Amino acid sequence: MPPDESLVEIDGPWTHRAVHAGGTRFHVVEAGEGPLVLLLHGFPQFWWTWRAQLRSLPAAGYRAVAADLRGYGGSDKPPRGYDLPTLAADATGLIRALGETGAIVVGHDWGGLLAWTMAVLDPKCVHRLVTVSAPHPLRLRQALLAGPFGRLRARTLGFQLPLLPERRLTRDGAAMVGRLLDQWSGPGWPDRETARVYREAFMIPAVAHSALEYHRWLGRSQLRPDGARYARAMRTEVEAPTLQLHGALDRCVPPRVAQGSSRYVSAPYRWRLLEGAGHFPHEEVPDVFDTELIGWLSDPEPDR
């Protein structure tokens, strides 16, 4: 029997609940009181990637909410809607459904791409922007189309095939998910138990297909009118103070793909390269990550 959605309801000093936004049901995990910090995960993970921050942010006086994105974990898995404008609308709808007009938005990997998108398409919703292991979408587009980053391009192209990538990702108890976590991280992470949690969550029916639909949209839209419209819209500069965090050892998205994203930010901007960490710095070096994040959030005038 494949696992069901209940396995993502992992116990901890937080509350699980369902929130409806734009006709879609999202599973969210909430802790603390204060200014809202919305935490958006990436591939191939789910809300649990933010378990350290669901402790550190409330301790620092924030209301932390980690969501399962569309198609992941305990959230709805509709057949479509995996383009960045729709995903960004999901997240801004979530902020409003949580009773706020705006939030600090922290996004990792795909969550970072949609956080960049939120800051452009609905700027009043993003009070501050933190992107983790996520270049500005136009920097990523440049790397995919013209950059020397063959592995990044090959993976995006490989995920375009129908059915086969889903089978590869879920074969042998989603062993490939464990391999990707290991390949993209720095030494010593993940341990066996952490990999098991992510592998099991990826085996929930429809998660693998939904996760791959993100990549399929990204690849196919480069050659379609909707992709051109999105790229034009993303030329608008981000007006929210922005912190960009990246692991120095990231082999999924090399740091030099992300560097240069500042050209799309008109607000105060800070870049931090985290030594010893790969693609998942908030899990690999959580103390270092949280020091950078909370220090920046508590600075009333973050540097340019």
C-alpha positions in Angstrom: 0.0 0.0 0.0 1.3 3.5 -0.8 1.6 5.9 2.1 -1.3 8.3 2.7 -1.2 12.0 3.4 -1.4 11.5 7.2 2.3 10.6 7.4 3.3 14.3 6.8 1.4 15.2 10.1 4.6 14.9 12.1 4.4 15.9 15.8 6.3 18.8 17.2 5.9 22.2 18.9 3.5 23.3 16.1 -0.1 22.9 15.0 -1.3 21.2 11.8 -4.3 22.6 9.9 -5.9 22.9 6.5 -6.3 26.4 4.9 -8.3 27.1 1.8 -7.1 29.6 -0.7 -8.4 30.1 -4.2 -10.3 26.9 -4.2 -7.3 24.8 -3.2 -6.8 23.2 0.2 -3.3 23.6 1.7 -1.8 21.7 4.6 0.0 24.2 6.8 2.1 23.9 10.0 2.1 26.9 12.4 4.0 28.0 15.5 4.5 31.2 17.4 2.9 34.7 17.5 4.1 37.9 15.9 4.8 39.1 12.3 3.9 36.3 9.8 6.8 34.4 8.2 5.6 32.2 5.4 8.0 29.3 4.7 7.9 27.7 1.2 9.7 24.4 0.5 11.4 23.1 -2.6 11.9 19.8 -4.5 11.8 17.0 -3.5 10.6 17.9 0.0 7.6 19.2 2.0 6.9 21.5 5.0 9.1 19.4 7.3 12.2 20.9 5.7 11.5 24.0 7.9 11.3 22.1 11.2 14.3 23.9 12.7 12.9 27.3 11.7 9.5 26.4 13.2 11.4 26.5 16.5 13.8 29.3 16.0 11.4 31.9 14.5 8.8 31.6 17.2 11.6 31.9 19.8 12.6 35.2 18.1 9.0 36.6 18.2 7.6 35.5 14.8 4.6 33.6 13.7 6.1 30.9 11.4 3.8 29.0 8.9 5.3 26.3 6.7 3.0 25.2 3.9 3.0 22.1 1.7 3.0 23.5 -1.8 0.3 22.6 -4.4 0.8 18.9 -5.2 2.9 18.0 -2.2 2.4 16.4 1.2 -1.1 17.0 2.6 -2.1 19.7 0.2 -4.4 19.3 -2.8 -2.9 17.7 -6.0 -5.0 19.1 -8.9 -4.1 18.1 -12.4 -2.9 21.6 -13.4 -1.7 24.9 -12.0 2.0 24.2 -11.6 3.2 27.4 -13.4 5.0 30.0 -11.3 2.2 32.7 -11.6 -0.4 30.3 -10.3 1.9 29.0 -7.5 2.6 32.6 -6.5 -1.1 33.3 -6.4 -1.5 30.2 -4.2 1.0 31.7 -1.7 -0.4 35.2 -1.7 -3.9 33.7 -1.2 -2.5 31.7 1.7 -1.2 34.9 3.4 -4.7 36.4 3.1 -6.4 33.2 4.3 -4.1 33.3 7.4 -5.6 36.8 8.2 -2.8 39.0 7.0 -2.4 41.4 4.1 1.4 40.7 3.8 4.2 38.6 5.2 7.9 38.0 5.3 8.3 35.3 2.7 11.1 32.7 2.9 11.4 30.3 0.0 13.8 27.5 -0.8 14.5 26.1 -4.3 11.1 26.0 -6.0 9.7 27.9 -3.1 12.3 30.5 -3.7 11.4 30.9 -7.4 7.7 31.4 -6.4 8.8 33.8 -3.7 10.6 35.9 -6.3 7.5 35.7 -8.4 5.2 36.9 -5.5 7.4 39.9 -4.9 7.0 41.0 -8.5 3.3 40.0 -9.3 1.8 41.0 -5.8 4.5 43.3 -4.2 2.2 44.5 -1.4 2.0 40.9 -0.1 5.8 40.6 0.4 7.1 42.8 3.2 10.5 41.2 3.1 11.9 38.5 0.8 14.3 35.7 1.6 15.4 33.3 -1.1 17.4 30.2 -0.4 19.3 28.2 -3.1 17.1 30.0 -5.6 18.4 32.4 -8.3 16.0 35.1 -9.7 13.9 33.3 -12.3 15.5 35.4 -15.1 19.0 34.3 -14.0 17.8 30.7 -14.0 16.3 31.2 -17.5 19.6 32.6 -18.7 21.5 29.6 -17.2 19.1 27.1 -18.8 19.1 28.7 -22.3 22.7 29.9 -22.6 24.8 29.1 -19.6 27.6 26.5 -19.2 25.5 24.6 -16.6 25.0 21.4 -18.4 23.8 19.3 -15.4 21.1 21.8 -14.6 19.9 21.9 -18.1 20.1 18.1 -18.6 18.0 17.5 -15.5 15.3 20.0 -16.6 15.2 18.4 -20.0 15.1 14.8 -18.6 12.1 15.7 -16.4 10.1 16.7 -19.6 9.5 13.1 -20.6 6.1 11.6 -19.8 5.7 8.9 -17.1 9.3 7.7 -17.1 10.7 10.3 -14.6 7.8 9.5 -12.2 8.7 5.9 -12.3 12.4 6.5 -11.8 11.8 8.8 -8.8 9.4 6.4 -7.0 11.2 3.1 -7.8 12.6 1.1 -4.9 10.8 3.3 -2.3 11.8 6.5 -3.9 15.5 5.6 -3.6 16.3 8.3 -6.2 14.9 11.0 -3.9 17.5 9.9 -1.3 20.3 10.0 -3.9 19.3 13.5 -5.0 19.3 14.8 -1.4 22.8 13.2 -0.9 24.2 14.5 -4.2 23.0 18.1 -3.8 24.0 18.5 -0.1 27.3 19.1 1.6 29.1 16.2 3.5 27.3 14.6 6.4 23.7 15.3 5.4 21.1 13.7 5.2 21.2 11.0 7.7 19.3 7.8 7.0 16.2 8.8 9.0 15.9 12.2 7.3 16.2 10.6 3.9 13.5 8.0 4.8 11.0 10.8 5.8 11.4 12.5 2.4 11.4 9.3 0.5 8.1 8.2 2.1 6.4 11.5 1.6 7.4 11.4 -2.1 5.6 8.1 -2.4 2.2 9.7 -1.5 0.0 9.2 -4.6 0.3 12.0 -7.2 3.2 13.8 -5.4 5.8 12.6 -7.9 3.7 13.6 -10.9 2.8 17.0 -9.4 6.4 17.7 -8.5 7.5 17.0 -12.0 4.8 19.2 -13.5 6.7 22.2 -11.9 9.8 21.3 -13.9 7.8 20.5 -17.1 6.2 24.0 -17.0 9.6 25.6 -16.5 11.2 23.7 -19.4 8.3 24.0 -21.9 7.3 27.6 -21.1 10.7 28.8 -22.4 9.4 28.3 -25.9 5.8 29.4 -25.4 3.9 32.7 -25.2 3.1 32.2 -21.5 6.8 31.8 -20.7 7.6 35.0 -22.7 4.9 36.9 -20.8 6.2 35.7 -17.5 9.8 36.7 -18.4 8.6 40.2 -19.4 6.7 40.6 -16.1 9.8 39.4 -14.1 11.9 42.3 -15.4 10.1 44.5 -12.9 12.4 45.2 -10.0 11.7 43.8 -6.5 10.8 46.5 -4.1 11.0 44.4 -0.9 14.2 44.2 1.1 15.8 41.0 0.0 18.2 38.5 1.6 19.7 35.8 -0.7 21.2 32.8 1.1 23.2 30.1 -0.8 25.3 27.1 0.2 28.8 27.3 -1.0 28.8 23.6 -1.9 25.5 23.6 -3.8 25.8 21.1 -6.7 22.1 21.5 -7.7 22.2 25.2 -8.3 25.8 26.4 -8.3 26.3 29.7 -6.5 27.3 31.5 -9.6 23.9 30.8 -11.2 22.3 32.7 -8.3 24.9 35.5 -8.1 23.8 38.5 -10.2 20.2 38.3 -9.0 20.7 41.6 -7.2 20.3 43.4 -10.6 16.5 42.7 -10.3 16.2 44.2 -6.8 15.8 48.0 -6.2 15.4 47.6 -2.4 18.2 47.0 0.1 19.8 43.6 -0.8 22.1 41.2 1.0 23.9 38.1 -0.4 25.3 35.5 2.0 27.3 32.4 0.9 27.1 29.8 3.7 30.3 27.8 3.9 30.1 24.0 4.4 26.5 23.8 3.1 25.1 22.5 -0.1 21.6 23.0 -1.5 19.7 22.6 1.8 21.5 25.1 4.2 18.5 25.6 6.4 18.8 21.9 7.3 22.5 21.2 6.9 23.7 24.2 9.0 20.5 25.4 10.7 22.3 27.4 13.5 24.4 29.4 10.9 21.3 29.8 8.7 19.1 31.0 11.5 21.7 33.5 12.7 21.8 35.0 9.3 18.0 35.0 8.8 17.0 36.3 12.2 19.8 38.8 12.4 18.6 40.3 9.0 15.0 40.2 10.0 15.7 42.1 13.2 17.7 44.8 11.3 15.3 47.7 10.7 17.6 49.0 7.9 19.1 46.0 6.1 22.2 46.9 4.1 22.3 47.1 0.3 
